[in-house]
C-alpha cells in the first residue's frame, strides 16, 4: 500500500504547518473570489482537494494546519467566529476522512484502475465532502447567517463545489508528488514528452479561451460548445495517461470558471443559480470522464506490457528448449502442411530459416529423409485423426547435408464438438542419443560375445593342457626315433614329417591357450629378419590376391628378446589391418631397420622404454585414417567394421603386447594417402637367438634327478630323454610316490622337476623339504600359468624356476640344462 512516511520525514513540521496553512488560506480566498451566486458558493472549492491530498501525502499530523487555514478563511469572510469554528471543524473532518479513504485505495495507484477510481469518487469525493457540507450549512444556520428555506440548495452547492475540487485538484496534487519521487527517465525522452504535453495543453487552453472568452457569439443555450475540447482531452488521456489529463482538466476548469464568472461562454445565462449548476455539472463530468478514460488506457497499457512480458518469457522458454516447437491449426493435408508457428531453433537444428517453413506448405516433407517421407505423412494423419497426437522418429536432411535423427512429440487440440482443431509439437534432435544407444548395443553384443568366448576359452584351455601331454610324448619319441633311424634316409624322412606335424599341433596348442587367456610367453632372442623370411609364405597367403607384398630388411639388424608367437601376432595383425585398408589393391611393404631415437618419431602412441630399438614398419597404400578414428585406434572393441566381421581387438592386442615387452608404436596417416605403422622393440646385444631354445646334449652326470609327472606317457618320454643325457632319473606319478623314492635314494639330488598341475600345495611342501635337505638341489616347477603360482615364504628363490606346462621335449631339456648350469650364490 502507498504510504506517506517518506514525505513526513523530509519536510519539518513547522515548515509544513506554515506552508499548508498559507496554501489553504490563499486557495480559499481564490475560491471565494470566484463565487457569484452568494459569497461562499464557488463552482470549485480548491482547499478541499488540497487538504485531502495533504492528508494522503503527510498523514493526519497536518490537521492543525487545515483547521487554522479553514478558520481564517471563513472568519475573514463573515467575521462570525462560531460559524467559522464549525466550518473549520467540518473541513478538517472532511480532509481526514477523504485522505484516509485515498490512502486505503492505494494513493497514486487509486487513479490507475477503474475500480479504484470508483471507490475514490464515492468515498473521498461524495462521502467525505458530505461531512463538510453538513457541518458548514448547520454552522451558518446556527449562527443566523442563512435562512432555513435555502439550506438544501446551500448544502447542494457546498457539496458539489467540494466534490469537484476532490475530482480536479486532488489527483493533480497527488500525481504530481508521485512524479517527483520517481526515478528520472532519459533527458531526451522526458523533454520530448513534456514538449508535446505543453503543446497539447496550450491547444486545449486556446480552444477553451475561444469558447469561454466570448470570442464565439452565443445565441441561445449552446451548452455543447463547452465540449469542443473533448477530442484533445481524449488524446492526452490515451497518449500520456492520468497526470497530463488531470493537468489539462485543471487548466480547462480555471478558464471555464473565469469565463462563466464574467458572464461569458455557454454556461453564462441570465439565471445565476442555473449557471452555477450547469458549470459544476460540466466540470464534474469532464473530470470523471477523463479520470476513468485515463485509468482504462493505463490498465490497457499495463495489460499490454504484462502480455508482452509474458510473451517474452514464453519466447525465452521456447528458445531455451533444445528442440523445435511447432504449431498447426485446422485440418490440413499432411503433404502440404500450413505451419502457424515454428520456433527459431529450427534454423539451428537444420539450417533452414523459419520464413521458408512458414511460406512453403510442402517444405516440411521435402526435408524429411526420402526413405521416411511416406511414413511421416502417414504418422501425421494418424496423429491428427486420433485427436491424441503421438510420438514419431524420423530422419531429416539438414541444409549442410547432415542426416539428423529427430523425435517428434505432439498433442492435439479439440474443438467444442470433440474434433481435432489444432496440433502442437516439439521436434527434438536424437542423433547423439541414437549414437549412444548404438554404442550401448554394440557394447552389450561385445559383452555377450566376450562371455561366449570366455566359456569357449575355458574349454579350449582344458583341451590344450591334455593335448599338450600327448604332444610331449609324440615329439619326444619322434626325437628318439629320429636318432635311431638316422642312417635310413627314408625312415628319417617319415620321422621328420611326424615331428613337423607335431610342431604344428604344438603351435595350435599355444593358439588355444592364447585364446583362453592362458598364454604362456617364452621370451628368447629373436631375429626379425629371419622370422619374416620364415613366415613369408604365410604373409603372402594373408594379404591375398590383388596386393603386392614387398619386404625391405636391413642386414645386421640384431636381436630382440620376446616371445616369437607374440611378435608374429603383432606382425600378422598389422598386415591384416593394412590389407583391409586396401580393398582395391596396392603395395604393402614390410620393413626392418635400426632406430636410435624413437622419441623423435612422428605420431607416437606408445613410447618404448629403450632408446636403442629395432623398427618394424608396415606401410600400405590404403584409405588412410581420419582424425576422429585415430583418437580411438587402440581402444578395445573399437572397430570401423561390422560387429559380425570384426570385434575390434586386433590393434588393442598389438598395443598390449608391445607395452608388456617394453616396445612402442607410432602411426602416420592421412585420409586417401595410406598408413604407416612403426613398431619399436628394444634391441639386445651380445645374445644370439636360437630357434630350439638349446638342444645340445648335456654332459653325463651321476647326480639323481627327481621327476614328478602325473601323465604316464609324458613321464616315460621325459625319463628316456633325461636318461640319454646321463641323469639318474627317479620318476614318480604323484607326491606320495616321490617321497618314497627320495627316502630310498642313495646319493644326493641335483634336480627336481615337479608338475604343479596336480596337488599344488603338496608339491610345494615336498619341494620345501627337498631344498632344506639338499643344499645343492635346484627345483624346476611346471605350471599351466606361472604367474598364478604363489611360493611359500622362506624358499630360496635363486634355486627355483617356474616354467610353463606347454613345452616340447627339446625346450624342456634346454630349461633343465640351463638350471643345472647356474651357480648357487654363497
ABEGO torsion letter per residue (X at the ends): XBBAAAAAAABBAAAAAAAAAAAAAAAAAAAAAABAABAABBABBAAAAAAAAAAAAAEAAAAAAAAAAAAAAAAAAAGBAAAAAAAAAAAAAAAAAAAAAAAAAGEAAAAABAAAAAAAAAAAAAAAAAAAAAAAAAAAAAAGABBAAAAAAAAAAAAAAAAAAAAAAAAAAAAAAAAAABBBBBAAAAAAAAAAAAAAAAAAAAAAAAAAAGABBBBEBBAAAAAAAAAAAAAAAAAAEAAAAAAAAAAAAAAAAAAAAAGBEAABBABAAAAAAAAAAAAAAAAAAAAAAAAAAAAAAAAAAAAAAAAAAAAAAAAABBBBBBBBBEBBBAABBBBABBBAAAAAAAGBBAAAAAABAAAAAAABBAAAAAAAAAAAAAAAAAGAEEBBBBBBBBAAGBBBBBBBBBBBBBBAAGBBABBBBBBBBAAAAAAAAAAAAAAAAAAAAAAAAAAAAAAAAAAAAAAAAAAAAAAAAAAAAAAAAAABAAAAAAAAAAAAAAAAAAAAAAAAAAAAGABBBBBBBBBAAAAAAAAAAAAAAAAEBGBBBBBBBBBGAEBBBBBAAAAAAAAAAAAAAAAAABAAEEBBBBBBBBBABAAABBGBABBBABABBBBBBBBBABAEBBAAAAAAAABBGBBABBAAABAGAAAAAAAAAAAAAGBBBBBBBBBGAEBBBBBBBBBBBGBBBBAAGGABBBBBBABBBBBBBABAAAAAAAAAAAAAAGBBBBBBABAAAAAAAAAABBEBBABBBBBAABBAAAAAAAAAAAAAABAABBBBBBBABAAABBBBBGBBAAABBBBBABBBAAAAAAAAAAAAABBBBX
